[in-house]
Every structure is written in structure tokens, then in C-alpha cells.
């Protein structure tokens, strides 16, 4: 992603993704489960 987009744009996109994930977990009272190593 960094090879095609400016650094600040990538940083903002990742921060937005993290904020949306955190909001969804708090709003629904969920618990985050990290993906198993080797999956992705």
C-alpha cells in the first residue's frame, strides 16, 4: 500500500480502520480475538 499511496494517507486509513473496529466492539460489547498466526 505504501508503494502506491502517500504515507499520511495510509496512516489515516489505518487509524480509521482501527477506530471503526474499536467503536464496533464497544457498541456491541464484544471481545476482540486476534486472528490465528498464519491466517490472512
Rosetta blueprint (number, residue, H / E / L):
1 X L
2 X L
3 X L
4 X L
5 X L
6 X L
7 X H
8 X H
9 X H
10 X H
11 X H
12 X H
13 X H
14 X H
15 X H
16 X H
17 X H
18 X H
19 X H
20 X H
21 X H
22 X H
23 X H
24 X H
25 X H
26 X H
27 X H
28 X H
29 X L
30 X L
31 X L
32 X L
33 X L
34 X L
35 X L
36 X L
37 X L
38 X L
39 X L
40 X L
